[in-house]
């Protein structure tokens, strides 16, 4: 049933086109409609007034993109997992991450920033991709990212499997040229094919390197571990432009040393951050399709991401969250906090950029307020 058909079915619902300057309530006509001031930053709903488990689900209870005039950062979901080689289910990742983000609060003490006040962050929702045609799905993701970036918005993508990193890099490279990729993962994702198929969740960065999308001198894997097919996997990976930091290096060197190596590698140009949630140990992220023992802790990952402050981060994704294998939202909460730290980094970078300044804490009243 189309949106228009749905409205026509219930005469108590709002008729006609949606006015983006006002909250529209299609459910209960007794509720109060409150205007949104599009000239001001709209933050998350005030949790001291409305319970966190109430109201429509958006990331961190932020406004939808159609509720604001523009967004500095747009959260976009890609419910696609047709590129997986083992356990499916990452197509349900975006919704799970949103549901697990409701407890996020507007101030990040670790970085001393209000991530939703220095910039307008809005949730676009999920795009519709063809689950039966990978090439068409890649083109859809590319087009969606390109459209969202037209007004200068940075796109934070919730996957979905790791195949989606390729079209995002295609979109970014058209503006930035070859980009440094910071890739958090248990796996290299630079294999050639699976069963002869060139586009899978294990191949995006080989294809990206072959297409000239990756800066071969500035890209890096972090968290690599587990068995490989052969030593040639590592040899091929080096040619494709990646420096490898293993999960075990955290035990030997510590977070501070790894952050220093990361910053040296990435400095000097645009950076794309791609976080496969299986970079975490299964104790910290059981809900994923290809788990590997011996991974990072969530504390190590979050502290490493904070080291991106001051670098030119132009986009990011969080992928491979498969809620069917999660327990008590362990994986969803970890992924939501990864997104929160990335948004915090973007907020600090925005507030220190020429002509930009943090504008203080921003909280919204409830989207729907009962009489």
N, C-alpha and C positions, 0 to 999 in steps of 0.2 A: 504493500500500500504506500502510495506517495505521501509526502508531507501535506499536500493540498487535500488529498483524499481523507487523511486522518483528521484534519481540521473540519472538513465538511461533515464528517461522521458525528461530531459532538458539537452542538450549537453553543455550549458554554465555553468552548475554547476560543482563543484569540483568532480572528479572521484576518486574512491579508498578509502582506509582506511584513517581516520582522523589522522593527525600528531598532537599529544597532545602538542607539543612544539610551535605550531603556531595557530593563529586564523584562522578558516575556515569560509568562507562566502558562504552559499549556495544560496544566493538570487541575488546579483548584482556583476557580474564579473568586473565591472569598479571600484569597491572599492579596496582600498589598504589593503593588508594582512600584519599585523604587528606581529612579533615574540613575544612570551612571554618567559621571562627568568625564567625558573623553579627553579633557585637557589635563587631567591629573592621573598620576600613576595609580593603578588599581592593584592592590596586593591581595593576599589570601583573605578568605572570610574570617572574621574575628571569632576565634574559638571560645572566647569568654561569653559570647552571646548565643552561639549556635553550636550544638554538639558536633564533634568532628566526623561522626558517622552519619550525619544527616546531609541532605541536599545532593544534587547531581555531582558525579565524580569527575573532577579534573585534577591534574597534577598539583599537589600541595594546596588544593582548594583555590587555585588561582582562577582568574576570569578566563572565559573562552575567548578565542581570537576575535569572534564577531561581537564581543562586548566592549572592545577597545578600539580606538581610532587607528592605532598601529602598535607593533610590538618590537622592542629591542631584541628580545629572545623569544622564539616560538618553539614550544614543545610539540612534536609531531609523532604520532604512533604509526608504525608500519606492521600490521598483523600478518606477517608472511613467514612461512617456514618450509617452503617447498624445496629449499636447497640443503636440508639437513641430511646427514649421512647415518645418523643413529636414532636417538629418541626424538620424536616429533613433539610439538606442543608450544613452541616459541611464538606461534601466531597469537597466543593468548597472553603474551608477555606485557604488551602495553597496558592493558586493563589491570593486570595484576600489580604492576608498578604504581599505577595511579592509586589503586585501592590501598596500597601499602605506604603511600606518601601522606596520608591524612594527618599524621602526627608531627610532620615537619613544622617547625616554628619559624617566625620571620627574622630571628636574629641568630647569626652564626658566631658564637664566641671564639671558636678556634681561629677564625680569620678576622674577627671584629668587623663584621659587615652585615648589613641588612640586604640580603641578595634580591629581595623583591621591591626595594625602595630605590636603589641606584639605577634601576632599569625597569622597563615594563616587560614583564614576562606573561605570556598568555598561552593557553593550550588550544591547539588547532583541532585536536581530536585525532582519529585514525583515518588514514587514507584507504581507499578501496583498491586492492591489488589483485590481479588474476592469479589464483593459486595453481592454475594448470598450465600457465605459459610464463616461464621464467624471464624470457626476453621482454615480453610485454610488461611484466611486473617491474623489471629494472628500469624500463623507460618511464613508467608511471612514477616511480620514486624520484628519478632524475627530474622529471617535470614538476613534481610537487615541491621539491627542495628549491628549484630554480625560481618558481613563482613566489614562494615565501620569502626568498632572499631579495626580491626586486626592490623592496623599500629599505634595504639595509639590515633586515633582521638576521640574527644568527640562529641557526636551527639546531636544536637538541633533539635527537631522534631516539625514540624508544622502540626497540625491536621485539619480536622479529628475530630471524636468524642472521648470521654475519654476512650473508650474500649481499645484504642491502648496503654495506659500506661502499661497494663499487660504484653504484650510480650516484651516491652522495659525493664521492670524490670526483666523479666526472663533472658534476655541476660546479663544485668549488674550483676545480682546475681551470675551467673556462674563464674565470675572473682572476685567479691568483697564479696560474701556472703551476708547475710541480710543487707539491705541498709536503712538508714533513709530517709523517704519520707516527703518532705515538700509540702503539697497539698493546693493550693489556690483554693477555690471553694465556691459557695453558698451552695452546697450539700455535704453530707458525702461521697457518692459513695462507701459505705460499705454495701449496701443492699445485700440480698442473691440472689434472682431471680426476674425476671419479667415474668409473665405468664409461670413460670417454666423454663425459659431460664437463665442459669448461667452466660453467657457472654454478658453483655450489658454495656452501658456507666454509669450505676449506680452501677455496681458491681466490678470494677477492683481491688479495694483495699481490698475487702473481699477475693477475689480469691488469690491475692498476699500474703496476710497475711496467709491464709490457706496453701499456697505452701511454706511458710518459706522464702519469698523473702524480707520481711520487718523487720527492726530492731524494735522490739516491745517497746523498752525503749526510742527511739529517734525520733519517727515520730510525725507529727503535721498537723492538719488542720488549715487553716487561712481563715476567711471570712464567716464562716458558718452562715446561717440565714434562716428564713422562716419556714413554717409549716412542720412537720414531720408526719409519719404515726402513731407513738406512742412514748412514752418515752423509750420504749425498743430499739429504733433505737440508742439512745445515749449510753445505757448500753452495747449493742453489740459492738458498735464502740470502747468503752474503752477497751474491752477485746481484740480487734483486734490490739491494739497497738498505738492508736492515742490520742494525747492531742488536745483539741479543743480551739481555739481562735475565738470568734464570731466577726462578723462584728461590732456589737455594742461596743465591747471592744475598738475599735479605738476612739470612742467618749468619753469614760470614761478615758482611760489610755494614749492615744496618741501613735504616731508611735514609738518614741524612746523607750518607755517601752516595746512595743510589740517586737521590734527588739531585745532587750535584752533578753526577754523570749525565742524568737526564737533561738538565738545563744546558749543559755544555753542548750536548748533541743537538738540541732543538733550537737553540738561539739563532736569530738572524733571519727569520721569515715566518710565514704563516704555518700554523700547526693544526692538524686535525687529530682529535683524540677519539680512539675507538676502544670501548671497554666491553670485552666478552666477560660475562659474569663468572664463567668457569675459571677465570684467573684466580678466583678465590678457592680455598680448600673446600671440599664438599661439606665439611662441618659448618662453614660459613655461608655456603650457597649450594644446598642439595638440589634445588629446583632448576636443573639445566640439562641439556641434552647429551653432552659428552664430558662427564666429570672425570677429573684426574686427581689422584691422591697427592699430598705434599704441597698444597698451594699456599698462597698468601692468606694472611688474616685480613678481615675487613679493616682493622685499625691501620695496617700497613698500606692498604690500598688508598684509604682516605687521606692519610698523611702524605702519600706520594702525590696525589692529585692536588693537594694544597700547594705543592711546589711549582705549580704552573702559573702562579701569580706573576704578572709582568710579561709573560710570553704572549705572542700574538695568536691566541686560540680563535679559529674561525669557524669551528663547528665540532660536534661531538655526537657519538652514539653510545647507547647501552643496549647490548643485544644478548640473545640466547637465554633469556629468562623463560623457563618452561614451568608454569605453575602447577601442573599435574604432579610434579615430583617434589614440590615444595612442602614444607611442614611449618605450620604456625607463622607463615609469612617471613621466614628467615631470609630467603633469597630476595623476595620482593622488597623487604625493608632495606637490605643491603643495596639493592639497585636504586631505590629511591634516595638513599643517602649519597650514593655516587653522583646522581643527578644534582642533588642539592649542593655538593661541593663544587661541581662544575659550574653551576649557576653562580655560586659565590665567587669563584675565580673570575667569571665574566663580569660580575658586578664591580669587583675591585678594578679590573682592567678598564671598565667603562668610566668609573669615577675618576681615574687618573689620566684618562685620555684628554687631549686638548679640547676645550670647549664643553667638557662633560663634568658633572659633579653629582655626588650622591645627594639625594633629595629627602633623606629622612625616612622614618618608618611609615609604611603604608598598609593599612588594614581596611578591608571593606566591611560594611554591614552585610548581613545575610543577603544572598541573592533572592530568597523568598522569605518574607517576614510575615508571620501569622498575626492576625488582629488580636 
